[in-house]
Amino acid sequence: MIHQLVVLGASGDLTGRYLPPAIARLLAAGALPDGLEVIGVDHANWDDQTFRRHAEARLERHARDVPPDVRRDPYVTR
């Protein structure tokens, strides 16, 4: 079973459009393993909060079909 997912180019446009929405949809469906860690790597010098705000904005724009509680806080283990 997968325990970690490393995302290269985590702040990039294609990542923001496709990967967080897909992960959020899987999370909402209960299809992710417990304790899955998603690790974002990028050249951007962002702290965790900056990246989370970026991811939330991308989810708001590209994953409107995902329940709002998942879009707002996709980092909580469910």
mmJSON file of the N, C-alpha and C atoms, coordinates in Angstrom:
{"data_MODEL":{"atom_site":{
"group_PDB":["ATOM","ATOM","ATOM","ATOM","ATOM","ATOM","ATOM","ATOM","ATOM","ATOM","ATOM","ATOM","ATOM","ATOM","ATOM","ATOM","ATOM","ATOM","ATOM","ATOM","ATOM","ATOM","ATOM","ATOM","ATOM","ATOM","ATOM","ATOM","ATOM","ATOM","ATOM","ATOM","ATOM","ATOM","ATOM","ATOM","ATOM","ATOM","ATOM","ATOM","ATOM","ATOM","ATOM","ATOM","ATOM","ATOM","ATOM","ATOM","ATOM","ATOM","ATOM","ATOM","ATOM","ATOM","ATOM","ATOM","ATOM","ATOM","ATOM","ATOM","ATOM","ATOM","ATOM","ATOM","ATOM","ATOM","ATOM","ATOM","ATOM","ATOM","ATOM","ATOM","ATOM","ATOM","ATOM","ATOM","ATOM","ATOM","ATOM","ATOM","ATOM","ATOM","ATOM","ATOM","ATOM","ATOM","ATOM","ATOM","ATOM","ATOM","ATOM","ATOM","ATOM","ATOM","ATOM","ATOM","ATOM","ATOM","ATOM","ATOM","ATOM","ATOM","ATOM","ATOM","ATOM","ATOM","ATOM","ATOM","ATOM","ATOM","ATOM","ATOM","ATOM","ATOM","ATOM","ATOM","ATOM","ATOM","ATOM","ATOM","ATOM","ATOM","ATOM","ATOM","ATOM","ATOM","ATOM","ATOM","ATOM","ATOM","ATOM","ATOM","ATOM","ATOM","ATOM","ATOM","ATOM","ATOM","ATOM","ATOM","ATOM","ATOM","ATOM","ATOM","ATOM","ATOM","ATOM","ATOM","ATOM","ATOM","ATOM","ATOM","ATOM","ATOM","ATOM","ATOM","ATOM","ATOM","ATOM","ATOM","ATOM","ATOM","ATOM","ATOM","ATOM","ATOM","ATOM","ATOM","ATOM","ATOM","ATOM","ATOM","ATOM","ATOM","ATOM","ATOM","ATOM","ATOM","ATOM","ATOM","ATOM","ATOM","ATOM","ATOM","ATOM","ATOM","ATOM","ATOM","ATOM","ATOM","ATOM","ATOM","ATOM","ATOM","ATOM","ATOM","ATOM","ATOM","ATOM","ATOM","ATOM","ATOM","ATOM","ATOM","ATOM","ATOM","ATOM","ATOM","ATOM","ATOM","ATOM","ATOM","ATOM","ATOM","ATOM","ATOM","ATOM","ATOM","ATOM","ATOM","ATOM","ATOM","ATOM","ATOM","ATOM","ATOM","ATOM","ATOM","ATOM","ATOM","ATOM","ATOM","ATOM","ATOM"],
"id":[1,2,3,4,5,6,7,8,9,10,11,12,13,14,15,16,17,18,19,20,21,22,23,24,25,26,27,28,29,30,31,32,33,34,35,36,37,38,39,40,41,42,43,44,45,46,47,48,49,50,51,52,53,54,55,56,57,58,59,60,61,62,63,64,65,66,67,68,69,70,71,72,73,74,75,76,77,78,79,80,81,82,83,84,85,86,87,88,89,90,91,92,93,94,95,96,97,98,99,100,101,102,103,104,105,106,107,108,109,110,111,112,113,114,115,116,117,118,119,120,121,122,123,124,125,126,127,128,129,130,131,132,133,134,135,136,137,138,139,140,141,142,143,144,145,146,147,148,149,150,151,152,153,154,155,156,157,158,159,160,161,162,163,164,165,166,167,168,169,170,171,172,173,174,175,176,177,178,179,180,181,182,183,184,185,186,187,188,189,190,191,192,193,194,195,196,197,198,199,200,201,202,203,204,205,206,207,208,209,210,211,212,213,214,215,216,217,218,219,220,221,222,223,224,225,226,227,228,229,230,231,232,233,234],
"type_symbol":["N","C","C","N","C","C","N","C","C","N","C","C","N","C","C","N","C","C","N","C","C","N","C","C","N","C","C","N","C","C","N","C","C","N","C","C","N","C","C","N","C","C","N","C","C","N","C","C","N","C","C","N","C","C","N","C","C","N","C","C","N","C","C","N","C","C","N","C","C","N","C","C","N","C","C","N","C","C","N","C","C","N","C","C","N","C","C","N","C","C","N","C","C","N","C","C","N","C","C","N","C","C","N","C","C","N","C","C","N","C","C","N","C","C","N","C","C","N","C","C","N","C","C","N","C","C","N","C","C","N","C","C","N","C","C","N","C","C","N","C","C","N","C","C","N","C","C","N","C","C","N","C","C","N","C","C","N","C","C","N","C","C","N","C","C","N","C","C","N","C","C","N","C","C","N","C","C","N","C","C","N","C","C","N","C","C","N","C","C","N","C","C","N","C","C","N","C","C","N","C","C","N","C","C","N","C","C","N","C","C","N","C","C","N","C","C","N","C","C","N","C","C","N","C","C","N","C","C","N","C","C","N","C","C"],
"label_atom_id":["N","CA","C","N","CA","C","N","CA","C","N","CA","C","N","CA","C","N","CA","C","N","CA","C","N","CA","C","N","CA","C","N","CA","C","N","CA","C","N","CA","C","N","CA","C","N","CA","C","N","CA","C","N","CA","C","N","CA","C","N","CA","C","N","CA","C","N","CA","C","N","CA","C","N","CA","C","N","CA","C","N","CA","C","N","CA","C","N","CA","C","N","CA","C","N","CA","C","N","CA","C","N","CA","C","N","CA","C","N","CA","C","N","CA","C","N","CA","C","N","CA","C","N","CA","C","N","CA","C","N","CA","C","N","CA","C","N","CA","C","N","CA","C","N","CA","C","N","CA","C","N","CA","C","N","CA","C","N","CA","C","N","CA","C","N","CA","C","N","CA","C","N","CA","C","N","CA","C","N","CA","C","N","CA","C","N","CA","C","N","CA","C","N","CA","C","N","CA","C","N","CA","C","N","CA","C","N","CA","C","N","CA","C","N","CA","C","N","CA","C","N","CA","C","N","CA","C","N","CA","C","N","CA","C","N","CA","C","N","CA","C","N","CA","C","N","CA","C","N","CA","C","N","CA","C","N","CA","C","N","CA","C","N","CA","C","N","CA","C","N","CA","C"],
"label_alt_id":[null,null,null,null,null,null,null,null,null,null,null,null,null,null,null,null,null,null,null,null,null,null,null,null,null,null,null,null,null,null,null,null,null,null,null,null,null,null,null,null,null,null,null,null,null,null,null,null,null,null,null,null,null,null,null,null,null,null,null,null,null,null,null,null,null,null,null,null,null,null,null,null,null,null,null,null,null,null,null,null,null,null,null,null,null,null,null,null,null,null,null,null,null,null,null,null,null,null,null,null,null,null,null,null,null,null,null,null,null,null,null,null,null,null,null,null,null,null,null,null,null,null,null,null,null,null,null,null,null,null,null,null,null,null,null,null,null,null,null,null,null,null,null,null,null,null,null,null,null,null,null,null,null,null,null,null,null,null,null,null,null,null,null,null,null,null,null,null,null,null,null,null,null,null,null,null,null,null,null,null,null,null,null,null,null,null,null,null,null,null,null,null,null,null,null,null,null,null,null,null,null,null,null,null,null,null,null,null,null,null,null,null,null,null,null,null,null,null,null,null,null,null,null,null,null,null,null,null,null,null,null,null,null,null],
"label_comp_id":["MET","MET","MET","ILE","ILE","ILE","HIS","HIS","HIS","GLN","GLN","GLN","LEU","LEU","LEU","VAL","VAL","VAL","VAL","VAL","VAL","LEU","LEU","LEU","GLY","GLY","GLY","ALA","ALA","ALA","SER","SER","SER","GLY","GLY","GLY","ASP","ASP","ASP","LEU","LEU","LEU","THR","THR","THR","GLY","GLY","GLY","ARG","ARG","ARG","TYR","TYR","TYR","LEU","LEU","LEU","PRO","PRO","PRO","PRO","PRO","PRO","ALA","ALA","ALA","ILE","ILE","ILE","ALA","ALA","ALA","ARG","ARG","ARG","LEU","LEU","LEU","LEU","LEU","LEU","ALA","ALA","ALA","ALA","ALA","ALA","GLY","GLY","GLY","ALA","ALA","ALA","LEU","LEU","LEU","PRO","PRO","PRO","ASP","ASP","ASP","GLY","GLY","GLY","LEU","LEU","LEU","GLU","GLU","GLU","VAL","VAL","VAL","ILE","ILE","ILE","GLY","GLY","GLY","VAL","VAL","VAL","ASP","ASP","ASP","HIS","HIS","HIS","ALA","ALA","ALA","ASN","ASN","ASN","TRP","TRP","TRP","ASP","ASP","ASP","ASP","ASP","ASP","GLN","GLN","GLN","THR","THR","THR","PHE","PHE","PHE","ARG","ARG","ARG","ARG","ARG","ARG","HIS","HIS","HIS","ALA","ALA","ALA","GLU","GLU","GLU","ALA","ALA","ALA","ARG","ARG","ARG","LEU","LEU","LEU","GLU","GLU","GLU","ARG","ARG","ARG","HIS","HIS","HIS","ALA","ALA","ALA","ARG","ARG","ARG","ASP","ASP","ASP","VAL","VAL","VAL","PRO","PRO","PRO","PRO","PRO","PRO","ASP","ASP","ASP","VAL","VAL","VAL","ARG","ARG","ARG","ARG","ARG","ARG","ASP","ASP","ASP","PRO","PRO","PRO","TYR","TYR","TYR","VAL","VAL","VAL","THR","THR","THR","ARG","ARG","ARG"],
"label_asym_id":["A","A","A","A","A","A","A","A","A","A","A","A","A","A","A","A","A","A","A","A","A","A","A","A","A","A","A","A","A","A","A","A","A","A","A","A","A","A","A","A","A","A","A","A","A","A","A","A","A","A","A","A","A","A","A","A","A","A","A","A","A","A","A","A","A","A","A","A","A","A","A","A","A","A","A","A","A","A","A","A","A","A","A","A","A","A","A","A","A","A","A","A","A","A","A","A","A","A","A","A","A","A","A","A","A","A","A","A","A","A","A","A","A","A","A","A","A","A","A","A","A","A","A","A","A","A","A","A","A","A","A","A","A","A","A","A","A","A","A","A","A","A","A","A","A","A","A","A","A","A","A","A","A","A","A","A","A","A","A","A","A","A","A","A","A","A","A","A","A","A","A","A","A","A","A","A","A","A","A","A","A","A","A","A","A","A","A","A","A","A","A","A","A","A","A","A","A","A","A","A","A","A","A","A","A","A","A","A","A","A","A","A","A","A","A","A","A","A","A","A","A","A","A","A","A","A","A","A","A","A","A","A","A","A"],
"label_entity_id":["1","1","1","1","1","1","1","1","1","1","1","1","1","1","1","1","1","1","1","1","1","1","1","1","1","1","1","1","1","1","1","1","1","1","1","1","1","1","1","1","1","1","1","1","1","1","1","1","1","1","1","1","1","1","1","1","1","1","1","1","1","1","1","1","1","1","1","1","1","1","1","1","1","1","1","1","1","1","1","1","1","1","1","1","1","1","1","1","1","1","1","1","1","1","1","1","1","1","1","1","1","1","1","1","1","1","1","1","1","1","1","1","1","1","1","1","1","1","1","1","1","1","1","1","1","1","1","1","1","1","1","1","1","1","1","1","1","1","1","1","1","1","1","1","1","1","1","1","1","1","1","1","1","1","1","1","1","1","1","1","1","1","1","1","1","1","1","1","1","1","1","1","1","1","1","1","1","1","1","1","1","1","1","1","1","1","1","1","1","1","1","1","1","1","1","1","1","1","1","1","1","1","1","1","1","1","1","1","1","1","1","1","1","1","1","1","1","1","1","1","1","1","1","1","1","1","1","1","1","1","1","1","1","1"],
"label_seq_id":[1,1,1,2,2,2,3,3,3,4,4,4,5,5,5,6,6,6,7,7,7,8,8,8,9,9,9,10,10,10,11,11,11,12,12,12,13,13,13,14,14,14,15,15,15,16,16,16,17,17,17,18,18,18,19,19,19,20,20,20,21,21,21,22,22,22,23,23,23,24,24,24,25,25,25,26,26,26,27,27,27,28,28,28,29,29,29,30,30,30,31,31,31,32,32,32,33,33,33,34,34,34,35,35,35,36,36,36,37,37,37,38,38,38,39,39,39,40,40,40,41,41,41,42,42,42,43,43,43,44,44,44,45,45,45,46,46,46,47,47,47,48,48,48,49,49,49,50,50,50,51,51,51,52,52,52,53,53,53,54,54,54,55,55,55,56,56,56,57,57,57,58,58,58,59,59,59,60,60,60,61,61,61,62,62,62,63,63,63,64,64,64,65,65,65,66,66,66,67,67,67,68,68,68,69,69,69,70,70,70,71,71,71,72,72,72,73,73,73,74,74,74,75,75,75,76,76,76,77,77,77,78,78,78],
"pdbx_PDB_ins_code":[null,null,null,null,null,null,null,null,null,null,null,null,null,null,null,null,null,null,null,null,null,null,null,null,null,null,null,null,null,null,null,null,null,null,null,null,null,null,null,null,null,null,null,null,null,null,null,null,null,null,null,null,null,null,null,null,null,null,null,null,null,null,null,null,null,null,null,null,null,null,null,null,null,null,null,null,null,null,null,null,null,null,null,null,null,null,null,null,null,null,null,null,null,null,null,null,null,null,null,null,null,null,null,null,null,null,null,null,null,null,null,null,null,null,null,null,null,null,null,null,null,null,null,null,null,null,null,null,null,null,null,null,null,null,null,null,null,null,null,null,null,null,null,null,null,null,null,null,null,null,null,null,null,null,null,null,null,null,null,null,null,null,null,null,null,null,null,null,null,null,null,null,null,null,null,null,null,null,null,null,null,null,null,null,null,null,null,null,null,null,null,null,null,null,null,null,null,null,null,null,null,null,null,null,null,null,null,null,null,null,null,null,null,null,null,null,null,null,null,null,null,null,null,null,null,null,null,null,null,null,null,null,null,null],
"Cartn_x":[0.843,0.0,0.883,0.477,1.232,1.058,2.167,2.137,2.544,3.32,3.763,3.651,3.274,3.235,4.06,5.132,5.991,5.616,5.312,4.897,6.002,6.613,7.639,6.943,7.358,6.688,5.339,5.273,4.008,3.226,3.895,3.165,2.831,3.155,2.942,1.489,1.246,-0.11,-0.782,-0.102,-0.725,-0.975,-0.048,-0.251,-1.501,-1.607,-2.741,-4.068,-4.063,-5.318,-5.767,-4.826,-5.192,-4.946,-3.792,-3.468,-4.249,-4.251,-5.047,-6.539,-7.158,-8.559,-8.763,-7.859,-7.985,-7.818,-6.841,-6.625,-7.829,-8.369,-9.538,-10.743,-10.935,-12.058,-11.887,-10.668,-10.411,-10.622,-10.189,-10.382,-11.861,-12.634,-14.073,-14.776,-14.261,-14.861,-14.378,-13.448,-12.904,-11.985,-11.379,-10.564,-9.058,-8.665,-7.236,-6.889,-5.683,-5.282,-5.128,-5.421,-5.239,-3.778,-3.573,-2.225,-1.399,-2.02,-1.268,-0.642,0.645,1.379,1.643,1.232,1.539,2.616,3.744,4.902,5.116,5.012,5.2,6.608,7.249,8.603,8.553,9.207,9.175,10.323,10.619,11.631,11.113,9.802,9.215,9.602,9.951,10.373,9.161,8.209,6.967,7.021,6.39,6.21,4.915,4.628,3.448,2.162,2.013,0.774,0.578,1.636,1.535,1.11,1.717,1.333,-0.112,-0.524,-1.903,-2.901,-2.612,-3.505,-3.565,-2.421,-2.371,-3.219,-3.042,-3.797,-5.299,-5.672,-7.095,-7.692,-6.959,-7.445,-7.617,-6.681,-6.78,-7.968,-8.187,-9.329,-10.636,-10.676,-11.877,-12.211,-11.178,-11.388,-11.639,-10.929,-10.95,-11.648,-12.19,-12.838,-14.127,-14.951,-16.208,-17.147,-16.95,-17.801,-17.422,-16.284,-15.819,-16.492,-16.947,-17.595,-16.721,-17.351,-16.591,-15.658,-16.049,-15.167,-13.879,-13.925,-12.714,-11.868,-12.522,-11.769,-11.072,-11.714,-11.132,-10.02,-10.124,-9.118,-8.794,-8.13,-7.859,-6.722,-6.149,-4.985,-5.348,-6.619,-7.054,-7.266,-6.718,-6.92,-8.372,-9.01,-10.436,-10.595],
"Cartn_y":[-1.182,0.0,1.238,2.26,3.506,4.288,4.863,5.642,7.088,7.309,8.648,8.868,10.093,10.508,11.773,11.757,12.915,13.571,14.862,15.618,16.6,16.413,17.34,18.46,19.69,20.819,21.093,21.017,21.056,22.359,23.471,24.732,25.04,24.137,24.367,24.355,24.934,25.063,23.719,22.803,21.508,20.714,20.781,20.118,20.682,22.006,22.649,22.345,22.19,21.907,20.461,19.543,18.133,17.309,17.455,16.548,16.829,18.055,18.265,17.961,18.357,17.966,16.444,15.726,14.26,13.668,14.168,13.668,14.005,15.217,15.613,14.738,14.419,13.544,12.148,11.64,10.331,10.38,11.463,11.628,11.676,12.452,12.561,11.223,10.397,9.084,8.024,8.387,7.412,6.4,6.794,5.859,6.023,6.794,6.947,6.149,5.613,4.872,5.818,5.314,6.095,6.515,7.758,8.239,8.567,8.616,8.959,10.338,10.435,11.69,12.164,13.38,13.983,15.025,14.855,15.732,16.505,17.818,18.671,19.242,19.162,19.687,20.675,21.825,22.838,23.822,24.613,25.657,26.845,27.007,28.123,27.998,29.093,29.105,29.39,28.458,28.616,27.789,28.318,27.514,26.696,25.865,24.989,25.788,26.87,27.658,28.282,28.792,29.387,28.339,27.159,26.11,25.669,25.549,25.142,26.153,27.441,28.47,28.343,28.091,27.901,26.69,25.584,24.369,24.58,25.259,25.534,26.362,27.368,28.2,27.372,26.483,25.626,24.663,24.137,23.252,24.019,25.23,26.05,26.281,26.457,26.734,25.472,24.381,23.209,21.981,22.104,20.923,21.329,22.1,22.561,21.406,20.262,19.1,18.374,18.715,18.098,18.829,18.101,18.76,19.878,20.994,22.15,21.837,20.951,20.654,19.984,19.203,18.568,19.604,20.487,21.531,22.478,22.812,23.764,23.16,21.877,21.266,19.851,19.733,18.401,17.686,18.316,17.733,16.967,16.973,16.272,14.81,13.93,12.5,12.174,11.52,11.19,9.722],
"Cartn_z":[0.0,0.0,0.0,-0.712,-0.782,0.529,1.025,2.256,2.014,0.947,0.611,-0.891,-1.244,-2.633,-2.734,-3.511,-3.69,-5.015,-4.944,-6.121,-6.469,-7.621,-8.104,-8.874,-8.66,-9.298,-8.664,-7.347,-6.616,-6.777,-7.062,-7.206,-8.663,-9.559,-10.986,-11.412,-12.57,-13.098,-13.343,-14.013,-14.298,-13.022,-12.091,-10.803,-10.141,-10.084,-9.427,-10.075,-11.388,-12.097,-11.953,-11.852,-11.934,-10.674,-10.057,-8.953,-7.672,-7.118,-5.901,-6.087,-7.209,-7.378,-7.401,-8.04,-8.076,-6.681,-5.936,-4.576,-3.701,-3.84,-3.046,-3.376,-4.639,-5.019,-4.423,-4.457,-3.848,-2.336,-1.711,-0.273,0.069,-0.692,-0.457,-0.632,-1.53,-1.79,-0.813,0.063,1.011,0.355,-0.765,-1.539,-1.324,-0.324,-0.033,1.219,1.265,2.465,3.655,4.839,6.053,6.183,6.561,6.824,5.595,4.413,3.211,3.379,3.1,3.159,1.741,1.444,0.149,0.395,-0.271,-0.08,-1.371,-1.285,-2.449,-2.48,-3.635,-3.822,-4.983,-4.796,-5.841,-5.614,-6.634,-6.503,-5.699,-5.65,-4.897,-3.425,-2.833,-1.44,-0.55,-0.521,0.229,1.499,2.546,3.751,3.596,4.576,4.497,4.317,5.086,5.015,3.636,3.044,1.711,0.7,0.77,-0.165,0.06,1.301,1.592,1.049,1.199,0.638,-0.885,-1.495,-2.952,-3.356,-2.645,-2.964,-2.758,-1.692,-1.451,-2.58,-3.047,-4.152,-5.417,-5.681,-6.872,-6.744,-5.546,-5.327,-5.495,-4.993,-5.124,-6.595,-7.389,-8.816,-9.642,-9.34,-10.226,-9.65,-8.447,-7.847,-7.133,-7.806,-7.197,-6.866,-7.493,-7.221,-5.933,-5.359,-4.117,-2.948,-1.92,-0.783,-0.205,0.199,0.693,1.862,2.768,3.901,3.449,2.391,1.854,1.118,0.36,-0.352,0.612,1.718,2.663,3.476,3.799,4.663,4.198,3.033,2.487,3.216,4.225,4.896,6.149,6.499,7.695,7.334,8.139,7.92,8.203,7.298,7.446,7.703],
"occupancy":[1.0,1.0,1.0,1.0,1.0,1.0,1.0,1.0,1.0,1.0,1.0,1.0,1.0,1.0,1.0,1.0,1.0,1.0,1.0,1.0,1.0,1.0,1.0,1.0,1.0,1.0,1.0,1.0,1.0,1.0,1.0,1.0,1.0,1.0,1.0,1.0,1.0,1.0,1.0,1.0,1.0,1.0,1.0,1.0,1.0,1.0,1.0,1.0,1.0,1.0,1.0,1.0,1.0,1.0,1.0,1.0,1.0,1.0,1.0,1.0,1.0,1.0,1.0,1.0,1.0,1.0,1.0,1.0,1.0,1.0,1.0,1.0,1.0,1.0,1.0,1.0,1.0,1.0,1.0,1.0,1.0,1.0,1.0,1.0,1.0,1.0,1.0,1.0,1.0,1.0,1.0,1.0,1.0,1.0,1.0,1.0,1.0,1.0,1.0,1.0,1.0,1.0,1.0,1.0,1.0,1.0,1.0,1.0,1.0,1.0,1.0,1.0,1.0,1.0,1.0,1.0,1.0,1.0,1.0,1.0,1.0,1.0,1.0,1.0,1.0,1.0,1.0,1.0,1.0,1.0,1.0,1.0,1.0,1.0,1.0,1.0,1.0,1.0,1.0,1.0,1.0,1.0,1.0,1.0,1.0,1.0,1.0,1.0,1.0,1.0,1.0,1.0,1.0,1.0,1.0,1.0,1.0,1.0,1.0,1.0,1.0,1.0,1.0,1.0,1.0,1.0,1.0,1.0,1.0,1.0,1.0,1.0,1.0,1.0,1.0,1.0,1.0,1.0,1.0,1.0,1.0,1.0,1.0,1.0,1.0,1.0,1.0,1.0,1.0,1.0,1.0,1.0,1.0,1.0,1.0,1.0,1.0,1.0,1.0,1.0,1.0,1.0,1.0,1.0,1.0,1.0,1.0,1.0,1.0,1.0,1.0,1.0,1.0,1.0,1.0,1.0,1.0,1.0,1.0,1.0,1.0,1.0,1.0,1.0,1.0,1.0,1.0,1.0,1.0,1.0,1.0,1.0,1.0,1.0],
"B_iso_or_equiv":[0.0,0.0,0.0,0.0,0.0,0.0,0.0,0.0,0.0,0.0,0.0,0.0,0.0,0.0,0.0,0.0,0.0,0.0,0.0,0.0,0.0,0.0,0.0,0.0,0.0,0.0,0.0,0.0,0.0,0.0,0.0,0.0,0.0,0.0,0.0,0.0,0.0,0.0,0.0,0.0,0.0,0.0,0.0,0.0,0.0,0.0,0.0,0.0,0.0,0.0,0.0,0.0,0.0,0.0,0.0,0.0,0.0,0.0,0.0,0.0,0.0,0.0,0.0,0.0,0.0,0.0,0.0,0.0,0.0,0.0,0.0,0.0,0.0,0.0,0.0,0.0,0.0,0.0,0.0,0.0,0.0,0.0,0.0,0.0,0.0,0.0,0.0,0.0,0.0,0.0,0.0,0.0,0.0,0.0,0.0,0.0,0.0,0.0,0.0,0.0,0.0,0.0,0.0,0.0,0.0,0.0,0.0,0.0,0.0,0.0,0.0,0.0,0.0,0.0,0.0,0.0,0.0,0.0,0.0,0.0,0.0,0.0,0.0,0.0,0.0,0.0,0.0,0.0,0.0,0.0,0.0,0.0,0.0,0.0,0.0,0.0,0.0,0.0,0.0,0.0,0.0,0.0,0.0,0.0,0.0,0.0,0.0,0.0,0.0,0.0,0.0,0.0,0.0,0.0,0.0,0.0,0.0,0.0,0.0,0.0,0.0,0.0,0.0,0.0,0.0,0.0,0.0,0.0,0.0,0.0,0.0,0.0,0.0,0.0,0.0,0.0,0.0,0.0,0.0,0.0,0.0,0.0,0.0,0.0,0.0,0.0,0.0,0.0,0.0,0.0,0.0,0.0,0.0,0.0,0.0,0.0,0.0,0.0,0.0,0.0,0.0,0.0,0.0,0.0,0.0,0.0,0.0,0.0,0.0,0.0,0.0,0.0,0.0,0.0,0.0,0.0,0.0,0.0,0.0,0.0,0.0,0.0,0.0,0.0,0.0,0.0,0.0,0.0,0.0,0.0,0.0,0.0,0.0,0.0],
"pdbx_formal_charge":[null,null,null,null,null,null,null,null,null,null,null,null,null,null,null,null,null,null,null,null,null,null,null,null,null,null,null,null,null,null,null,null,null,null,null,null,null,null,null,null,null,null,null,null,null,null,null,null,null,null,null,null,null,null,null,null,null,null,null,null,null,null,null,null,null,null,null,null,null,null,null,null,null,null,null,null,null,null,null,null,null,null,null,null,null,null,null,null,null,null,null,null,null,null,null,null,null,null,null,null,null,null,null,null,null,null,null,null,null,null,null,null,null,null,null,null,null,null,null,null,null,null,null,null,null,null,null,null,null,null,null,null,null,null,null,null,null,null,null,null,null,null,null,null,null,null,null,null,null,null,null,null,null,null,null,null,null,null,null,null,null,null,null,null,null,null,null,null,null,null,null,null,null,null,null,null,null,null,null,null,null,null,null,null,null,null,null,null,null,null,null,null,null,null,null,null,null,null,null,null,null,null,null,null,null,null,null,null,null,null,null,null,null,null,null,null,null,null,null,null,null,null,null,null,null,null,null,null,null,null,null,null,null,null],
"auth_seq_id":[1,1,1,2,2,2,3,3,3,4,4,4,5,5,5,6,6,6,7,7,7,8,8,8,9,9,9,10,10,10,11,11,11,12,12,12,13,13,13,14,14,14,15,15,15,16,16,16,17,17,17,18,18,18,19,19,19,20,20,20,21,21,21,22,22,22,23,23,23,24,24,24,25,25,25,26,26,26,27,27,27,28,28,28,29,29,29,30,30,30,31,31,31,32,32,32,33,33,33,34,34,34,35,35,35,36,36,36,37,37,37,38,38,38,39,39,39,40,40,40,41,41,41,42,42,42,43,43,43,44,44,44,45,45,45,46,46,46,47,47,47,48,48,48,49,49,49,50,50,50,51,51,51,52,52,52,53,53,53,54,54,54,55,55,55,56,56,56,57,57,57,58,58,58,59,59,59,60,60,60,61,61,61,62,62,62,63,63,63,64,64,64,65,65,65,66,66,66,67,67,67,68,68,68,69,69,69,70,70,70,71,71,71,72,72,72,73,73,73,74,74,74,75,75,75,76,76,76,77,77,77,78,78,78],
"auth_comp_id":["MET","MET","MET","ILE","ILE","ILE","HIS","HIS","HIS","GLN","GLN","GLN","LEU","LEU","LEU","VAL","VAL","VAL","VAL","VAL","VAL","LEU","LEU","LEU","GLY","GLY","GLY","ALA","ALA","ALA","SER","SER","SER","GLY","GLY","GLY","ASP","ASP","ASP","LEU","LEU","LEU","THR","THR","THR","GLY","GLY","GLY","ARG","ARG","ARG","TYR","TYR","TYR","LEU","LEU","LEU","PRO","PRO","PRO","PRO","PRO","PRO","ALA","ALA","ALA","ILE","ILE","ILE","ALA","ALA","ALA","ARG","ARG","ARG","LEU","LEU","LEU","LEU","LEU","LEU","ALA","ALA","ALA","ALA","ALA","ALA","GLY","GLY","GLY","ALA","ALA","ALA","LEU","LEU","LEU","PRO","PRO","PRO","ASP","ASP","ASP","GLY","GLY","GLY","LEU","LEU","LEU","GLU","GLU","GLU","VAL","VAL","VAL","ILE","ILE","ILE","GLY","GLY","GLY","VAL","VAL","VAL","ASP","ASP","ASP","HIS","HIS","HIS","ALA","ALA","ALA","ASN","ASN","ASN","TRP","TRP","TRP","ASP","ASP","ASP","ASP","ASP","ASP","GLN","GLN","GLN","THR","THR","THR","PHE","PHE","PHE","ARG","ARG","ARG","ARG","ARG","ARG","HIS","HIS","HIS","ALA","ALA","ALA","GLU","GLU","GLU","ALA","ALA","ALA","ARG","ARG","ARG","LEU","LEU","LEU","GLU","GLU","GLU","ARG","ARG","ARG","HIS","HIS","HIS","ALA","ALA","ALA","ARG","ARG","ARG","ASP","ASP","ASP","VAL","VAL","VAL","PRO","PRO","PRO","PRO","PRO","PRO","ASP","ASP","ASP","VAL","VAL","VAL","ARG","ARG","ARG","ARG","ARG","ARG","ASP","ASP","ASP","PRO","PRO","PRO","TYR","TYR","TYR","VAL","VAL","VAL","THR","THR","THR","ARG","ARG","ARG"],
"auth_asym_id":["A","A","A","A","A","A","A","A","A","A","A","A","A","A","A","A","A","A","A","A","A","A","A","A","A","A","A","A","A","A","A","A","A","A","A","A","A","A","A","A","A","A","A","A","A","A","A","A","A","A","A","A","A","A","A","A","A","A","A","A","A","A","A","A","A","A","A","A","A","A","A","A","A","A","A","A","A","A","A","A","A","A","A","A","A","A","A","A","A","A","A","A","A","A","A","A","A","A","A","A","A","A","A","A","A","A","A","A","A","A","A","A","A","A","A","A","A","A","A","A","A","A","A","A","A","A","A","A","A","A","A","A","A","A","A","A","A","A","A","A","A","A","A","A","A","A","A","A","A","A","A","A","A","A","A","A","A","A","A","A","A","A","A","A","A","A","A","A","A","A","A","A","A","A","A","A","A","A","A","A","A","A","A","A","A","A","A","A","A","A","A","A","A","A","A","A","A","A","A","A","A","A","A","A","A","A","A","A","A","A","A","A","A","A","A","A","A","A","A","A","A","A","A","A","A","A","A","A","A","A","A","A","A","A"],
"auth_atom_id":["N","CA","C","N","CA","C","N","CA","C","N","CA","C","N","CA","C","N","CA","C","N","CA","C","N","CA","C","N","CA","C","N","CA","C","N","CA","C","N","CA","C","N","CA","C","N","CA","C","N","CA","C","N","CA","C","N","CA","C","N","CA","C","N","CA","C","N","CA","C","N","CA","C","N","CA","C","N","CA","C","N","CA","C","N","CA","C","N","CA","C","N","CA","C","N","CA","C","N","CA","C","N","CA","C","N","CA","C","N","CA","C","N","CA","C","N","CA","C","N","CA","C","N","CA","C","N","CA","C","N","CA","C","N","CA","C","N","CA","C","N","CA","C","N","CA","C","N","CA","C","N","CA","C","N","CA","C","N","CA","C","N","CA","C","N","CA","C","N","CA","C","N","CA","C","N","CA","C","N","CA","C","N","CA","C","N","CA","C","N","CA","C","N","CA","C","N","CA","C","N","CA","C","N","CA","C","N","CA","C","N","CA","C","N","CA","C","N","CA","C","N","CA","C","N","CA","C","N","CA","C","N","CA","C","N","CA","C","N","CA","C","N","CA","C","N","CA","C","N","CA","C","N","CA","C","N","CA","C","N","CA","C","N","CA","C","N","CA","C","N","CA","C"],
"pdbx_PDB_model_num":[1,1,1,1,1,1,1,1,1,1,1,1,1,1,1,1,1,1,1,1,1,1,1,1,1,1,1,1,1,1,1,1,1,1,1,1,1,1,1,1,1,1,1,1,1,1,1,1,1,1,1,1,1,1,1,1,1,1,1,1,1,1,1,1,1,1,1,1,1,1,1,1,1,1,1,1,1,1,1,1,1,1,1,1,1,1,1,1,1,1,1,1,1,1,1,1,1,1,1,1,1,1,1,1,1,1,1,1,1,1,1,1,1,1,1,1,1,1,1,1,1,1,1,1,1,1,1,1,1,1,1,1,1,1,1,1,1,1,1,1,1,1,1,1,1,1,1,1,1,1,1,1,1,1,1,1,1,1,1,1,1,1,1,1,1,1,1,1,1,1,1,1,1,1,1,1,1,1,1,1,1,1,1,1,1,1,1,1,1,1,1,1,1,1,1,1,1,1,1,1,1,1,1,1,1,1,1,1,1,1,1,1,1,1,1,1,1,1,1,1,1,1,1,1,1,1,1,1,1,1,1,1,1,1]
}}}
